[in-house]
Amino acid sequence: MIKLRLKRFGKKKEASFRIVACNSTSRRDGRPLQELGFYNPRTKETRLDTEALRTRLTQGAQPTDVVRTLLEKGGLLEKTERPSIAIGKAKLEKEKLAKAKTKEEDNSSKAESEINEAES
């Protein structure tokens, strides 16, 4: 299977990456089938060879998660809601609702205690 993934190069602690097409079993920095772009995470600079990327995607190449987000930002792929992100958003909403309920209960119990103190 052909993967679209990042190949690291550059100095220590100043990494840059090339977007490459390579066999899924090859090493990270091994010889790629084709170089398709460039990504610098420090300056957020991205250069993509759109023609070559489109041909590789039509041939069935599978991008990694990071490359997928770069391609989505570049406009080559449609943004898709991944299941893990949807689950995370649902979990956050549940937590917000639970916090809101506990705040309401705390406020109502405080109001009741103030009423009881006022009566006595």
Backbone bond lengths (Angstrom), bond angles and torsions (degrees), N, CA, C in turn:
res aa  C-N    CA-C-N  psi(-1)  N-CA   C-N-CA  omega(-1)  CA-C   N-CA-C  phi
1 M - - - 1.443 - - 1.539 108.42 -
2 I 1.304 115.59 140.10 1.465 120.46 178.91 1.523 108.79 -93.56
3 K 1.323 115.41 131.76 1.463 122.21 179.59 1.518 109.39 -113.96
4 L 1.319 115.89 144.81 1.463 121.86 169.50 1.516 105.38 -100.75
5 R 1.329 116.91 115.17 1.451 120.07 -176.26 1.519 110.95 -145.77
6 L 1.335 115.57 177.83 1.455 121.45 -177.31 1.523 110.71 -94.45
7 K 1.335 115.22 140.36 1.463 122.63 174.85 1.515 106.83 -116.17
8 R 1.314 116.20 123.24 1.469 121.34 -174.06 1.524 110.68 -82.02
9 F 1.335 115.42 139.44 1.453 121.03 170.40 1.520 108.18 -153.45
10 G 1.330 116.93 171.74 1.454 120.98 -178.34 1.518 111.14 109.29
11 K 1.337 114.82 -177.19 1.461 120.76 -177.89 1.521 111.84 -74.09
12 K 1.339 114.43 169.75 1.458 119.34 173.78 1.518 108.86 -62.29
13 K 1.314 116.53 139.02 1.468 124.55 177.70 1.518 113.21 59.92
14 E 1.327 118.07 8.11 1.464 122.38 175.74 1.521 108.22 -134.07
15 A 1.301 116.12 56.04 1.452 121.65 -172.73 1.523 111.38 -73.63
16 S 1.312 114.64 146.90 1.450 123.86 167.67 1.517 105.81 -128.42
17 F 1.294 116.60 165.12 1.455 119.57 -175.29 1.515 110.90 -134.36
18 R 1.315 115.56 146.29 1.453 122.07 170.79 1.517 107.29 -107.06
19 I 1.307 116.23 139.15 1.461 120.88 174.56 1.519 106.19 -87.82
20 V 1.323 116.22 121.05 1.462 120.73 -174.46 1.521 110.97 -130.93
21 A 1.340 114.76 156.95 1.457 122.16 170.83 1.513 106.66 -103.66
22 C 1.319 116.45 125.32 1.465 119.55 179.75 1.524 109.56 -149.47
23 N 1.313 114.47 168.24 1.448 120.93 177.79 1.530 108.80 -67.46
24 S 1.302 119.09 143.43 1.465 122.00 -175.74 1.522 112.58 -65.51
25 T 1.318 117.78 -21.53 1.468 120.18 -178.27 1.526 112.90 -92.54
26 S 1.320 118.15 -4.36 1.469 119.88 -177.92 1.519 111.18 -80.61
27 R 1.344 116.27 162.98 1.458 121.80 -178.43 1.524 110.63 -69.51
28 R 1.344 115.77 162.51 1.466 121.21 -178.10 1.527 111.62 -59.10
29 D 1.327 116.69 -46.66 1.456 120.40 -177.13 1.529 111.82 -103.33
30 G 1.316 116.94 20.59 1.456 120.94 179.16 1.522 111.57 -73.55
31 R 1.312 114.67 179.15 1.464 120.03 -177.88 1.528 109.90 -71.20
32 P 1.337 118.05 122.07 1.463 120.71 -177.98 1.525 112.10 -84.51
33 L 1.319 116.01 163.86 1.453 120.84 173.16 1.532 110.09 -72.82
34 Q 1.352 115.24 -38.88 1.463 120.44 -177.32 1.520 109.59 -159.95
35 E 1.331 117.30 141.89 1.464 121.82 174.26 1.517 107.97 -94.45
36 L 1.344 116.07 129.56 1.457 120.86 -171.44 1.519 114.43 -117.40
37 G 1.310 117.96 -7.34 1.454 118.89 -179.11 1.504 111.73 174.43
38 F 1.332 114.71 -170.97 1.455 122.70 -174.25 1.521 108.16 -144.81
39 Y 1.344 116.58 144.18 1.467 121.46 177.13 1.515 109.48 -143.26
40 N 1.338 116.20 126.36 1.459 122.18 176.05 1.522 107.70 -114.50
41 P 1.340 119.44 108.02 1.465 121.10 -175.27 1.529 113.64 -70.55
42 R 1.331 118.17 -21.75 1.465 119.64 -179.42 1.521 111.68 -74.19
43 T 1.343 117.15 -40.47 1.466 120.52 -179.70 1.525 111.92 -102.61
44 K 1.324 117.58 -2.57 1.466 124.49 -177.81 1.528 112.20 61.44
45 E 1.324 116.63 23.32 1.465 121.61 178.93 1.519 108.90 -78.43
46 T 1.323 116.11 132.92 1.455 121.11 179.34 1.519 108.94 -136.12
47 R 1.321 116.71 129.67 1.461 121.77 173.62 1.518 107.39 -124.29
48 L 1.328 117.05 128.10 1.457 121.57 -177.43 1.518 110.56 -123.56
49 D 1.340 117.25 137.69 1.455 123.17 172.50 1.529 106.06 -89.91
50 T 1.323 115.95 91.43 1.465 120.93 -169.90 1.524 112.66 -63.20
51 E 1.339 117.53 -39.91 1.469 120.00 -179.38 1.530 110.63 -60.85
52 A 1.321 115.98 -49.77 1.469 120.48 -177.83 1.527 110.86 -66.28
53 L 1.327 116.88 -38.35 1.466 119.79 178.95 1.522 111.10 -64.43
54 R 1.321 116.96 -42.25 1.474 119.74 179.28 1.529 110.85 -62.71
55 T 1.332 116.90 -42.47 1.469 118.36 179.98 1.525 111.06 -64.86
56 R 1.328 117.57 -41.37 1.465 119.95 178.46 1.522 111.47 -64.40
57 L 1.335 117.30 -40.13 1.465 120.11 179.45 1.525 110.95 -66.43
58 T 1.332 117.92 -37.90 1.469 119.94 177.92 1.522 111.31 -69.55
59 Q 1.335 117.44 -25.88 1.466 121.12 176.93 1.523 111.75 -77.18
60 G 1.334 116.99 -9.48 1.461 119.99 176.33 1.509 114.94 104.14
61 A 1.318 117.99 15.57 1.464 120.43 178.77 1.527 109.63 -68.66
62 Q 1.331 116.10 139.29 1.464 122.19 -177.89 1.519 110.54 -103.35
63 P 1.345 119.05 117.91 1.468 120.01 177.93 1.525 111.49 -78.81
64 T 1.333 116.08 148.90 1.459 120.68 173.26 1.525 107.76 -74.48
65 D 1.334 117.33 172.36 1.459 121.07 -176.72 1.523 112.46 -59.65
66 V 1.330 117.45 -44.69 1.465 121.31 -178.08 1.521 110.34 -66.17
67 V 1.332 116.65 -43.77 1.458 120.42 179.33 1.526 109.74 -65.76
68 R 1.335 117.29 -36.55 1.463 120.37 178.11 1.525 110.91 -60.48
69 T 1.333 117.52 -43.85 1.464 119.63 179.59 1.528 110.61 -66.00
70 L 1.334 117.81 -37.07 1.466 120.17 177.06 1.528 111.20 -64.78
71 L 1.326 116.58 -40.08 1.461 120.26 178.46 1.518 111.67 -68.94
72 E 1.334 117.21 -35.01 1.462 120.69 176.08 1.522 110.25 -65.20
73 K 1.334 117.41 -42.33 1.459 120.61 178.00 1.521 111.30 -66.12
74 G 1.337 116.67 -33.28 1.451 121.07 178.85 1.510 113.27 -79.07
75 G 1.333 117.66 -9.75 1.458 121.52 177.31 1.515 114.73 87.41
76 L 1.315 118.53 11.89 1.463 120.61 179.48 1.520 112.95 -86.13
77 L 1.318 116.95 -26.11 1.463 121.57 178.02 1.516 109.36 -123.25
78 E 1.324 115.88 150.79 1.460 119.97 174.39 1.518 108.59 -76.16
79 K 1.323 115.40 143.95 1.461 119.21 178.13 1.518 108.70 -71.56
80 T 1.325 115.11 126.26 1.457 120.29 179.20 1.514 108.87 -117.17
81 E 1.304 115.18 142.30 1.470 121.10 176.84 1.517 107.28 -80.98
82 R 1.316 116.59 113.24 1.458 120.57 179.99 1.528 109.24 -78.15
83 P 1.320 118.78 147.00 1.466 121.58 -177.46 1.526 113.19 -57.75
84 S 1.321 117.37 -37.96 1.466 119.68 -178.13 1.524 110.51 -64.94
85 I 1.329 117.47 -36.84 1.462 121.12 179.05 1.521 109.96 -69.25
86 A 1.331 117.32 -41.39 1.464 121.29 179.35 1.528 110.68 -62.58
87 I 1.326 116.46 -41.28 1.468 120.46 179.03 1.524 109.97 -64.78
88 G 1.331 116.45 -42.19 1.462 120.48 179.13 1.515 112.42 -62.41
89 K 1.343 117.09 -41.19 1.464 120.58 179.00 1.527 110.68 -65.53
90 A 1.319 117.17 -41.30 1.462 120.77 178.82 1.528 110.61 -63.23
91 K 1.314 116.72 -39.51 1.465 121.19 179.41 1.524 110.69 -64.52
92 L 1.339 117.27 -41.74 1.468 120.85 177.97 1.527 111.64 -62.94
93 E 1.333 116.69 -41.25 1.463 120.34 178.77 1.524 111.23 -63.24
94 K 1.335 117.37 -40.58 1.467 120.83 177.81 1.522 110.71 -61.80
95 E 1.344 115.60 -43.26 1.465 119.41 179.51 1.521 111.55 -63.68
96 K 1.327 117.77 -39.27 1.469 121.29 178.27 1.527 110.53 -63.45
97 L 1.330 116.57 -43.44 1.462 120.21 178.73 1.524 111.00 -63.42
98 A 1.322 117.12 -41.01 1.461 120.52 179.49 1.525 110.81 -64.35
99 K 1.334 117.35 -40.82 1.463 120.88 177.95 1.525 110.91 -64.37
100 A 1.335 116.21 -41.28 1.463 119.97 179.75 1.531 110.41 -63.00
101 K 1.324 116.83 -41.03 1.476 120.45 179.42 1.517 110.74 -64.57
102 T 1.329 117.46 -43.04 1.468 119.34 -179.67 1.527 111.04 -66.08
103 K 1.327 117.41 -35.62 1.469 120.06 177.06 1.518 110.66 -64.86
104 E 1.352 116.49 -42.75 1.467 120.20 178.80 1.530 110.56 -62.20
105 E 1.331 116.67 -42.51 1.462 120.36 179.74 1.523 110.64 -64.56
106 D 1.332 117.10 -41.33 1.463 120.92 178.42 1.524 110.74 -63.01
107 N 1.330 116.05 -43.63 1.467 119.95 179.98 1.524 111.54 -64.36
108 S 1.340 116.66 -40.88 1.463 119.43 -179.64 1.536 110.76 -68.80
109 S 1.335 117.30 -37.41 1.467 119.19 178.97 1.525 110.58 -69.06
110 K 1.332 118.58 -35.46 1.461 121.88 176.61 1.522 110.50 -65.32
111 A 1.334 115.65 -41.96 1.461 119.53 179.67 1.525 110.36 -63.61
112 E 1.337 117.62 -40.92 1.464 121.34 178.81 1.523 110.91 -64.24
113 S 1.331 116.61 -41.14 1.463 119.18 -179.52 1.528 110.71 -67.74
114 E 1.326 118.22 -35.89 1.467 121.13 177.34 1.524 110.86 -66.72
115 I 1.335 116.31 -38.13 1.478 120.44 178.34 1.517 109.14 -65.87
116 N 1.324 118.88 -43.80 1.456 122.98 179.44 1.540 110.96 -62.36
117 E 1.321 118.02 -39.35 1.475 121.50 178.79 1.512 110.42 -68.05
118 A 1.316 117.26 -37.08 1.460 120.97 -179.08 1.537 110.75 -68.59
119 E 1.325 116.32 -35.06 1.462 119.57 -179.52 1.514 111.77 -72.02
120 S 1.309 118.18 -33.12 1.475 119.89 -177.14 1.495 111.74 -87.62
